[in-house]
């Protein structure tokens, strides 16, 4: 379970929706904190949303709170980012990542990363 693959990115209009999926190469995420980060051109990786290993805790960046929802599949083999009411400023390369341990807002705390999926929101 050391490879993550994101899917579901694409082009959306302002106000539209997209759902991103993160799939592990094997096993489940049952012991991992899962997170979504994003990176716009010329910027650093920005925390978007996270879910604790037991699913009891979720955190969101203020910029997406109320619009994005992180969730995971019942069998814990995939997790998702539902993005609603998209804005042009949501345009970025979106990454999923995981770690053993509590939720962290720092990208350097996460051990395994996907390659990213591009989300572009047109105005």
N, C-alpha and C positions, 0 to 999 in steps of 0.2 A: 504494500500500500504506500509506495514511495513516489508514485507519479500521479499527478492530478491533471485533469483535462477539462477545460472550460468549453462551453458551447452556448449557443443561443443569442450571441451578439448580432448586430446588424444595424440597419438604418431605420429610424423612427421619426415621426413628426413630433413637434412640441405638443405635449398633452397626451401622447401615446404611451404604450406599454410594451415592455419586453420582459422575458423571463430567462435568466441565465441559469445554467446547470453546471455543477462541478461533480465530476465522477472520478473515483479513485481507481487505481489499476488493479486493486484486489483487496478483499477484506472490507471492513466497515470503518466508519468514522466514530465508532462508539466510544473511543477513549480520547478523542481529539477535540480541541477547540477549533472551530472552523471560522474562517473570516473571508470577507471580500475587501479588497483594496482596489483602487483605480489610479491610473496615471495619465494625466493629460500631457500633450506635447510640451517639453521644456520644463515640466514640473516633477516633483518627487511623488512617491507613492502615498496616496491619501487613504486613510481608514474609511471604510464605508459602513460595514455591518459585521457583526460577529455573533456566534452562538456558542455557548459553553458545551462541554462534552456531554453533559446530561440533558441538555436542551432546556434547562430551567432559566437560563439567563440569556438575554439578547441585548445587544447594544448597537446603537446607530449613531452615525455622524449627524450633527444638527442639520446639515444641509439636505439630508435625505429622510429625516424622521417624518413619519406620517405618509411618506410616498413609497418607500421601499420596505420590503419584508423579507427577512431571511428565514428559511425553513429547511427541513431535511426530510428525506423519504423515511417511511416507517421502518424499513429494514436498514436504515443508516448507511446505504451505499452511495447515495447522492445527496447533495444539498443545493439549495436554490437561492436565487435572489429575484424576487418579483419586483419589478420597477414600474411604477405607475406615475402618471402626470409628469412625464419626462420633460426636462428643460434642456436647452442648448448647452448649458454649463455642465450637464451630466456626460457630455461627450468625453470619452476616455477609453483607454485600454483597461479592461476589468480583469483582475486576477483573483483566483481563490488560493487559499493557503491553509495550512493546518499546523498545530503544535500540540504537544502534551503540556498541559498546564492551563492556568486561568487565562481569560481574555486579556489581550494586550493590544494597545493602540499603535504599537511600534512595529513596523514591517520587519525589523531585524530580529524580532522575537519568534518569527515563524520559520519552521524548518523546511517545509516542502511547499513548492509553488507550482502552479500551472504556467502555461505559456501565454495566457491571456486571450481574451476575446474582445474585439473592438465593438464599441457602442457609439454610434453617431446619431445625434439628435438635430434635425434640421429645424430652423426657425420659420 
